Amino acid sequence: MATGASFASKVITYTASSNVSQEDANNTAIAGVAKQISSQVRATQTLTKEETTSGKKSNLTENFYATSQVTSNLKIKGITITPVKTDKGFKATATLDLDEFTADIQFQMSAARTQIAELEAKLSKSIDERQYAQGIDALQNANRKIDEYQQLVSRLASVYPVNEAHQLKHHIPELEAKLLEKLSQIRIEGPSETFTLSKSEMPPWNVTVFDNVGPVSNFPLVAKQGFQVLLERRTQTDGTATFNLRKVNFEKGPYEIIVEPNFTPELLEATGLRQKLAFSYQVSDTRYSIRILCHETAPLCNAIEKALAKKSIYVDNETTAPQLELKVNSTEEKALKISDNMTRYTYNVDVALKGKGISFIASARETGKSANDATVKAIGKLDFGPLQKQLSPSHP
């Protein structure tokens, strides 16, 4: 393989031959230019070994990075590949314009610095506003951009003196430590009751995410069973996410649901969020069907159906199912004015379900932003176990 090189002003050329293919000649010519760049740098420049203040060391090499496949007449960052006619084999000349090459790299570096500064501001704002999912996204993107910047500096150092002006100044490591410290204070609270299922569907249940300040909104959660992902959710403004799982294990176990932050395993490990919310449920072959005459508002009727489902009592249209009439009575106990725009109401709620041979009455006390809100919450607290016993075929 015959080769040759020459320098003219700020242009480097290298000609290479190959008996294999034109592509091999092209790549060999690029490699020849890289060697000439390396030789020139060693003779005239001192390379800086660290270019950022992030605490990460940069491995500045004296290699020209030609990672892209090149073909004839293709110009990449100042390199032009020109096939040379020859009677035997293949030949190519690579020409590098150093001014164009370094200008392109420094343009990319300037753009990267701007993007890193924007991501740093976004990360800081996300931490202050406790929007941790946005903060994690900004952190990951910032670290990728920092790595890209380090590669650009390394590439520039092949042909250009690198000094303090090329140092990347940022506060990403400090913000990352602050974010991880905040995430380490996250706790997840969920249902304390044990569900009894008569089919592979669970009644809706809530999970609330807190940090050291209070409920956390827009926090990503995932519900799993074994290695299977059942549902992904994000918390609402009150820090609560509702899970309505329709395909849980029923024929065989494990009869356990796991809820954890929807982060990568590495991030879970780094933040100490490996503490998962786990709760079990029971399965039963018994399913209780009823018909309900509900003259209440739609939210109250729906709340009753959801509460009944926790005890495997389902509302359907089977004509053989017992028909029960629902009555809900809510009595205001007190009203507490929290601010000019907010008042909390406490209600005593009585629920009655009556039909042929069946009489169920239960009461609960709950606070909410309205009578309807307090009543729905109270219904969710009721124990319908006694009604389940009355519906059992063995009940006298």
C-alpha positions as CSV (number, residue, x, y, z in Angstrom):
1,M,0.0,0.0,0.0
2,A,1.7,3.2,-1.2
3,T,1.1,6.4,0.7
4,G,2.2,10.0,0.6
5,A,1.6,13.2,2.6
6,S,2.0,17.0,2.1
7,F,1.3,20.3,4.0
8,A,0.4,23.5,2.4
9,S,-0.6,26.5,4.6
10,K,-3.4,25.2,6.9
11,V,-4.3,22.3,4.6
12,I,-3.2,18.7,5.1
13,T,-3.4,16.1,2.3
14,Y,-2.6,12.4,2.3
15,T,-2.8,10.0,-0.6
16,A,-3.3,6.3,0.0
17,S,-3.6,3.2,-2.2
18,S,-5.4,-0.1,-1.6
19,N,-5.8,-3.4,-3.4
20,V,-9.0,-4.1,-1.4
21,S,-11.6,-1.4,-2.2
22,Q,-12.2,2.3,-2.8
23,E,-13.6,2.6,0.7
24,D,-10.4,1.1,2.2
25,A,-8.3,3.6,0.3
26,N,-10.6,6.4,1.5
27,N,-10.3,5.4,5.2
28,T,-6.5,4.8,4.9
29,A,-6.2,8.4,3.5
30,I,-8.2,9.7,6.5
31,A,-6.0,7.8,8.9
32,G,-2.9,9.3,7.2
33,V,-4.3,12.8,7.7
34,A,-4.9,11.9,11.4
35,K,-1.2,10.8,11.8
36,Q,0.0,14.0,10.3
37,I,-2.2,16.0,12.6
38,S,-0.9,14.1,15.6
39,S,2.7,14.7,14.5
40,Q,2.1,18.4,14.0
41,V,0.4,18.8,17.4
42,R,3.3,17.0,19.2
43,A,5.8,19.4,17.6
44,T,4.0,22.7,18.2
45,Q,1.4,22.4,21.0
46,T,0.9,21.4,24.6
47,L,-2.3,19.6,25.2
48,T,-4.5,20.5,28.2
49,K,-5.5,17.4,30.1
50,E,-8.6,18.8,31.9
51,E,-11.1,21.1,30.4
52,T,-14.1,21.2,32.8
53,T,-14.8,22.1,36.4
54,S,-17.2,19.2,36.9
55,G,-14.7,17.0,38.6
56,K,-14.5,14.6,35.7
57,K,-11.1,14.1,34.0
58,S,-10.9,14.3,30.3
59,N,-8.8,11.9,28.3
60,L,-7.5,14.2,25.6
61,T,-5.9,12.1,22.9
62,E,-4.0,13.1,19.8
63,N,-6.2,11.2,17.4
64,F,-8.4,12.6,14.8
65,Y,-11.9,11.2,15.3
66,A,-13.2,9.9,11.9
67,T,-16.0,7.7,13.1
68,S,-18.3,8.1,10.1
69,Q,-18.1,5.8,7.1
70,V,-16.9,7.9,4.1
71,T,-17.4,7.5,0.4
72,S,-16.0,9.2,-2.6
73,N,-16.5,13.0,-2.9
74,L,-18.0,13.2,0.6
75,K,-16.9,16.2,2.7
76,I,-17.0,15.8,6.5
77,K,-16.0,18.7,8.9
78,G,-13.4,20.0,6.5
79,I,-12.3,16.7,5.0
80,T,-12.7,16.0,1.3
81,I,-12.1,12.6,-0.1
82,T,-11.2,12.5,-3.8
83,P,-10.8,9.2,-5.6
84,V,-7.7,9.1,-7.9
85,K,-7.8,7.2,-11.2
86,T,-5.3,4.3,-11.3
87,D,-4.7,1.4,-13.6
88,K,-4.5,-1.1,-10.8
89,G,-6.2,-1.1,-7.4
90,F,-7.8,1.9,-5.7
91,K,-6.4,5.3,-4.7
92,A,-7.7,8.3,-2.7
93,T,-6.5,11.7,-1.5
94,A,-7.8,13.1,1.7
95,T,-7.6,16.9,2.2
96,L,-8.3,18.6,5.5
97,D,-8.9,22.3,5.8
98,L,-7.8,23.0,9.4
99,D,-9.5,26.4,9.6
100,E,-12.8,24.8,8.6
101,F,-12.3,21.8,10.8
102,T,-11.5,23.9,14.0
103,A,-14.3,26.4,13.3
104,D,-16.9,23.7,13.0
105,I,-15.7,22.1,16.3
106,Q,-15.8,25.4,18.1
107,F,-19.2,26.2,16.8
108,Q,-20.5,22.9,18.2
109,M,-18.7,23.6,21.5
110,S,-20.5,27.0,21.7
111,A,-23.8,25.4,21.0
112,A,-23.2,22.7,23.6
113,R,-22.2,25.3,26.3
114,T,-25.5,27.1,25.6
115,Q,-27.6,23.9,25.9
116,I,-25.8,22.9,29.1
117,A,-26.5,26.3,30.7
118,E,-30.2,26.0,29.8
119,L,-30.4,22.5,31.2
120,E,-28.6,23.6,34.4
121,A,-31.2,26.4,34.8
122,K,-34.0,23.9,34.2
123,L,-32.5,21.4,36.7
124,S,-32.2,24.1,39.4
125,K,-35.8,25.3,38.8
126,S,-37.2,21.7,38.9
127,I,-35.5,21.1,42.3
128,D,-36.9,24.4,43.7
129,E,-40.4,23.6,42.4
130,R,-40.2,19.9,43.5
131,Q,-40.8,18.7,40.0
132,Y,-38.4,15.8,40.3
133,A,-39.2,14.0,37.1
134,Q,-38.4,17.1,35.1
135,G,-35.2,17.5,37.2
136,I,-34.1,13.9,36.4
137,D,-34.7,14.5,32.7
138,A,-32.7,17.7,32.7
139,L,-29.9,16.1,34.7
140,Q,-29.6,13.1,32.3
141,N,-29.6,15.4,29.2
142,A,-27.0,17.7,30.8
143,N,-24.6,14.8,31.6
144,R,-24.9,13.6,28.0
145,K,-24.2,17.1,26.7
146,I,-21.2,17.4,29.0
147,D,-19.8,14.1,27.6
148,E,-20.3,15.5,24.1
149,Y,-18.5,18.6,25.0
150,Q,-15.5,16.7,26.4
151,Q,-15.3,14.7,23.1
152,L,-15.3,18.0,21.2
153,V,-12.5,19.4,23.3
154,S,-10.5,16.2,22.8
155,R,-11.1,16.5,19.0
156,L,-10.1,20.1,19.0
157,A,-6.9,19.4,20.9
158,S,-5.7,17.3,18.0
159,V,-5.1,20.4,15.9
160,Y,-5.5,23.4,18.1
161,P,-4.1,24.7,21.4
162,V,-6.6,24.0,24.2
163,N,-6.4,26.3,27.2
164,E,-8.6,27.7,30.0
165,A,-10.8,29.5,27.5
166,H,-12.2,26.1,26.5
167,Q,-12.9,25.0,30.1
168,L,-16.6,24.2,30.7
169,K,-17.8,25.9,33.8
170,H,-21.1,24.6,35.3
171,H,-22.7,23.5,38.6
172,I,-24.3,20.2,37.5
173,P,-22.5,18.0,40.1
174,E,-23.7,20.2,43.0
175,L,-27.3,20.2,41.6
176,E,-27.1,16.5,41.1
177,A,-26.2,16.0,44.7
178,K,-29.0,18.3,45.8
179,L,-31.5,16.4,43.6
180,L,-30.4,13.0,44.9
181,E,-30.7,14.3,48.5
182,K,-34.2,15.5,47.9
183,L,-35.2,12.2,46.2
184,S,-33.9,10.3,49.2
185,Q,-36.6,11.9,51.3
186,I,-39.4,10.6,49.1
187,R,-42.0,8.3,50.7
188,I,-44.9,6.5,49.2
189,E,-48.1,5.7,51.1
190,G,-50.9,3.4,49.8
191,P,-53.9,1.3,50.9
192,S,-53.7,-0.3,54.3
193,E,-56.6,-2.6,53.7
194,T,-56.5,-6.2,52.2
195,F,-58.6,-6.6,49.1
196,T,-60.5,-9.9,48.5
197,L,-60.9,-10.5,44.8
198,S,-63.4,-12.8,43.0
199,K,-61.9,-12.0,39.6
200,S,-58.6,-10.7,38.1
201,E,-59.6,-7.1,38.6
202,M,-59.0,-4.8,41.5
203,P,-61.2,-2.0,42.7
204,P,-59.5,1.4,42.3
205,W,-57.0,2.4,45.0
206,N,-54.8,5.4,45.6
207,V,-51.1,6.0,46.3
208,T,-49.8,9.3,47.6
209,V,-46.2,10.5,47.2
210,F,-44.6,12.8,49.9
211,D,-41.3,14.6,50.4
212,N,-40.1,16.5,53.4
213,V,-42.4,19.4,52.4
214,G,-45.6,17.6,51.5
215,P,-47.4,15.9,48.6
216,V,-45.5,15.8,45.4
217,S,-47.2,16.3,42.0
218,N,-46.2,14.9,38.6
219,F,-44.2,12.1,40.2
220,P,-43.8,8.9,38.0
221,L,-45.0,5.6,39.6
222,V,-45.2,2.1,38.3
223,A,-47.2,-0.8,39.6
224,K,-45.7,-4.3,39.1
225,Q,-46.5,-7.9,39.9
226,G,-43.3,-10.0,39.8
227,F,-41.5,-8.8,36.7
228,Q,-44.7,-7.7,34.9
229,V,-45.5,-4.0,34.6
230,L,-49.2,-3.5,35.2
231,L,-49.7,0.2,35.0
232,E,-47.7,3.5,34.9
233,R,-49.1,6.6,36.5
234,R,-48.1,10.1,37.6
235,T,-49.4,11.9,40.7
236,Q,-51.9,14.7,40.5
237,T,-51.6,18.1,42.1
238,D,-52.5,16.6,45.5
239,G,-49.7,14.0,45.2
240,T,-52.2,11.2,44.6
241,A,-52.3,8.6,41.8
242,T,-55.2,6.3,41.2
243,F,-54.5,2.7,40.1
244,N,-57.2,0.6,38.5
245,L,-55.7,-2.8,37.8
246,R,-57.7,-5.1,35.5
247,K,-55.3,-8.1,35.0
248,V,-53.7,-9.1,38.3
249,N,-52.8,-12.7,39.2
250,F,-55.9,-14.6,40.1
251,E,-55.4,-18.3,39.3
252,K,-52.0,-18.4,41.0
253,G,-49.7,-16.1,42.9
254,P,-47.9,-14.1,43.9
255,Y,-50.8,-12.1,45.2
256,E,-48.8,-9.0,45.9
257,I,-48.6,-5.6,44.1
258,I,-45.4,-3.5,44.1
259,V,-45.5,0.3,43.6
260,E,-42.2,2.1,43.1
261,P,-40.9,5.3,41.5
262,N,-40.7,4.8,37.7
263,F,-37.0,5.5,37.4
264,T,-34.0,3.4,36.1
265,P,-32.5,0.8,38.4
266,E,-29.3,2.9,38.7
267,L,-31.2,6.0,39.8
268,L,-33.3,4.0,42.3
269,E,-30.1,2.7,43.8
270,A,-28.4,6.1,43.9
271,T,-31.3,7.8,45.6
272,G,-32.1,5.0,48.0
273,L,-35.6,4.6,46.6
274,R,-35.4,0.9,46.6
275,Q,-37.9,0.9,49.5
276,K,-41.1,-0.1,47.6
277,L,-44.7,0.0,48.6
278,A,-45.9,-3.6,48.7
279,F,-49.3,-4.8,49.7
280,S,-51.1,-8.2,49.3
281,Y,-54.6,-9.2,48.3
282,Q,-56.7,-12.4,48.7
283,V,-58.6,-14.3,46.1
284,S,-62.0,-15.9,46.5
285,D,-64.1,-18.1,44.3
286,T,-67.2,-16.3,45.7
287,R,-68.7,-13.4,43.8
288,Y,-71.7,-11.6,45.1
289,S,-74.1,-9.9,42.6
290,I,-76.7,-7.3,43.5
291,R,-78.9,-4.8,41.8
292,I,-79.1,-1.3,43.3
293,L,-81.8,1.4,43.1
294,C,-79.7,4.5,43.5
295,H,-81.4,7.9,43.4
296,E,-78.3,9.7,44.6
297,T,-75.9,11.8,42.4
298,A,-73.7,9.9,39.9
299,P,-70.5,10.4,42.0
300,L,-72.2,8.9,45.1
301,C,-73.5,5.9,43.1
302,N,-70.1,5.3,41.6
303,A,-68.4,5.6,45.1
304,I,-70.8,2.9,46.4
305,E,-70.0,0.5,43.6
306,K,-66.3,1.0,44.1
307,A,-66.5,0.4,47.8
308,L,-68.7,-2.7,47.4
309,A,-66.2,-4.2,44.9
310,K,-63.6,-4.3,47.7
311,K,-65.7,-7.0,49.2
312,S,-66.3,-8.8,45.9
313,I,-69.9,-7.4,45.8
314,Y,-70.6,-6.3,42.2
315,V,-73.5,-4.3,40.8
316,D,-75.0,-5.9,37.6
317,N,-78.2,-6.5,35.8
318,E,-78.7,-10.2,36.7
319,T,-82.4,-10.7,37.3
320,T,-81.7,-13.3,39.9
321,A,-79.6,-10.9,42.0
322,P,-81.2,-9.4,45.0
323,Q,-82.4,-5.8,44.5
324,L,-81.4,-3.3,47.2
325,E,-82.4,0.3,47.6
326,L,-79.7,2.8,48.5
327,K,-80.1,5.7,50.8
328,V,-77.4,8.1,51.8
329,N,-77.8,10.8,54.4
330,S,-75.1,13.4,55.0
331,T,-75.3,15.8,58.0
332,E,-72.9,18.7,58.3
333,E,-71.1,18.7,61.7
334,K,-68.9,21.7,61.3
335,A,-67.2,24.0,58.7
336,L,-63.6,25.3,59.1
337,K,-62.6,28.3,57.1
338,I,-58.9,27.9,56.1
339,S,-58.6,31.0,53.9
340,D,-60.8,33.4,52.0
341,N,-61.0,30.9,49.1
342,M,-61.0,27.6,51.1
343,T,-63.4,26.0,53.6
344,R,-63.2,22.4,54.9
345,Y,-66.5,20.7,55.8
346,T,-66.9,17.8,58.2
347,Y,-69.9,15.5,57.6
348,N,-71.5,12.5,59.3
349,V,-72.6,10.1,56.6
350,D,-75.1,7.3,57.0
351,V,-75.5,4.7,54.3
352,A,-78.4,2.1,54.1
353,L,-78.9,-0.7,51.7
354,K,-82.1,-2.6,52.2
355,G,-84.0,-5.3,50.3
356,K,-85.8,-8.6,50.8
357,G,-84.2,-10.2,53.8
358,I,-81.3,-7.8,53.7
359,S,-80.7,-4.7,55.9
360,F,-77.3,-3.0,56.0
361,I,-76.6,0.3,57.8
362,A,-73.2,1.9,58.4
363,S,-71.9,5.3,59.3
364,A,-68.6,7.2,58.8
365,R,-67.3,10.7,59.5
366,E,-65.1,12.5,57.0
367,T,-63.9,16.0,56.0
368,G,-63.8,17.5,52.5
369,K,-64.0,20.6,50.4
370,S,-67.7,20.1,49.9
371,A,-70.6,18.0,51.1
372,N,-70.2,15.7,48.0
373,D,-66.4,15.4,48.5
374,A,-66.8,14.5,52.2
375,T,-69.5,12.0,51.5
376,V,-67.5,10.2,48.8
377,K,-64.6,9.9,51.1
378,A,-66.7,8.6,53.9
379,I,-68.3,5.9,51.7
380,G,-64.8,4.7,50.8
381,K,-64.1,4.1,54.5
382,L,-67.2,2.0,55.1
383,D,-66.8,-1.8,55.8
384,F,-69.3,-3.8,53.7
385,G,-68.2,-7.0,55.3
386,P,-71.5,-7.4,57.2
387,L,-73.4,-7.0,53.9
388,Q,-71.2,-9.7,52.3
389,K,-72.2,-12.1,55.1
390,Q,-75.9,-11.4,54.5
391,L,-75.5,-12.1,50.8
392,S,-73.8,-15.4,51.5
393,P,-75.9,-18.5,50.6
394,S,-75.2,-19.9,54.1
395,H,-76.8,-16.9,55.7
396,P,-80.0,-17.9,57.5
